[in-house]
Amino acid sequence: MVETQKKSRWSKKSLSAQAMGKIDARTKAVVPPIHISTTYIRDADNAYSSGFIYGRPDNETVREAEAVLAMWEEASSALLFSSGMAAATAVFMALRPGDHVVAPSVMYWALRNWLMTDAVAWGLDVSFVDMANIDALRGALKPGKTKLVWVETPSNPLWSLTDLEAAADWTHAVGAKIAVDSTVATPVFTRPLSLGVDIVMHAATKSLNGHSDVIAGALATKDQNAFWQRIVSNRKNFGAVLGPFEAFLLMRGMRTLDLRVHAAAKTALDLAQRFSNHQHVAEVLYPGLPSHPQYALAQRQMIGGFGHMLSIRARGGEAAAIATAANIQLWKRATSLGGVESLIEHRASIEGPGTPCPPDLLRLSAGIEDVEDLYADLDQALKKAHK
Ligand SMILES: *Cc1c(COP(=O)(O)O)cnc(C)c1O
């Protein structure tokens, strides 16, 4: 956990490129060393004057990476976890059995599954609503009972948006907290805390790291209130901490966050526009298209880009979608998102029975390759699937 430094005169892009500019005091190394010690010397008088006692809660490399994220999210504190799921479940486990929570009916599948099964078994009362519809959220709130509203925007895999400002207002009106999975938006394109959200969650595995080589999760908070303190103690006691090597890799990834996500979002927008007019594509789902039902909200809520995630629905249904993925040569046929390499995935078959994902949908994560190559490859794959 890290406290945010006082406001810097430098921009987020500058601070991030230099990972907050910290220089090693003795060697003057520009890149800080990785701290791997699991334990720290205790003073002769039994005090711990360094403030570092034991490696599970206390690691300098982890704190350095947390400081970069806290800066991006304009948070008073940030915490890294061993995965996105560890970060998300730490928020729900800070509630009490019997508490009511509202979550999106279409959201990251693994977390939705956990909410429908283990979270309910543990005692949470979970309502799923269409979070694109603020009236549906309002109707689901139970004054006195609802303790948390969980939002994901843009949400997997249809990329519908939630109006964070309105959702935060209605949530706070019943005395609950609101948390948002902002993995797809990234801290570059949306600033949830400035819109009234209490806690931001990231699967840092995705765009924050950006190179498909670290599993990590993160939370950032506006206030270090009692609820946040329970989350801090959950991380310490459940032990879902990030290792120092992963924290270092994540910090290295975040140095190029701004460059990568702008490049990938530009590519995603270009592909979304071009495939909207493709003979073998029935529909393109992307918040940056004027045809998106929440385009006006996307323009208001997202800053400088609409993200790197889009989906296409193949003409010819599920068989055509699967054949298209099979024909791909440059894109990588894989799950996950937010890396520098572009990924394509037939989403319904990975989510399995009961998924709200249409069977003809291909989920695309745009990377930073040449957009002409990405277009040409998907174009040939679609055409071959329709031969
Ligand atoms: C990947 C992902 C998660 C889970 O993160 P892990 O690091 O895989 O545990 C949560 N939410 C979203 C939107 C994701 O894409």
The ligand as a Tripos MOL2 file, in Angstrom:
@<TRIPOS>MOLECULE
LIG
   15    15     1     0     0
SMALL
NO_CHARGES

@<TRIPOS>ATOM
      1 C1         -8.7260  -10.7020  -17.1680 C.3       1 LIG1
      2 C2         -9.8050   -9.9180  -16.5110 C.ar      1 LIG1
      3 C3        -10.0910  -10.0940  -15.1490 C.ar      1 LIG1
      4 C4         -9.3650  -11.1170  -14.2870 C.3       1 LIG1
      5 O1         -7.9860  -10.8590  -14.2010 O.3       1 LIG1
      6 P1         -6.9190  -12.0450  -13.9020 P.3       1 LIG1
      7 O2         -5.6210  -11.3470  -13.7900 O.co2     1 LIG1
      8 O3         -7.0140  -12.9880  -15.0580 O.co2     1 LIG1
      9 O4         -7.3410  -12.7080  -12.6370 O.co2     1 LIG1
     10 C5        -11.0820   -9.2970  -14.5940 C.ar      1 LIG1
     11 N1        -11.7720   -8.3990  -15.3290 N.ar      1 LIG1
     12 C6        -11.5180   -8.2080  -16.6350 C.ar      1 LIG1
     13 C7        -12.3050   -7.2030  -17.4010 C.3       1 LIG1
     14 C8        -10.5290   -8.9590  -17.2760 C.ar      1 LIG1
     15 O5        -10.2980   -8.7800  -18.5840 O.3       1 LIG1
@<TRIPOS>BOND
     1     1     2 1
     2     2     3 ar
     3     2    14 ar
     4     3     4 1
     5     3    10 ar
     6     4     5 1
     7     5     6 1
     8     6     7 2
     9     6     8 1
    10     6     9 1
    11    10    11 ar
    12    11    12 ar
    13    12    13 1
    14    12    14 ar
    15    14    15 1
@<TRIPOS>SUBSTRUCTURE
     1 LIG1         1 GROUP 0 **** ****
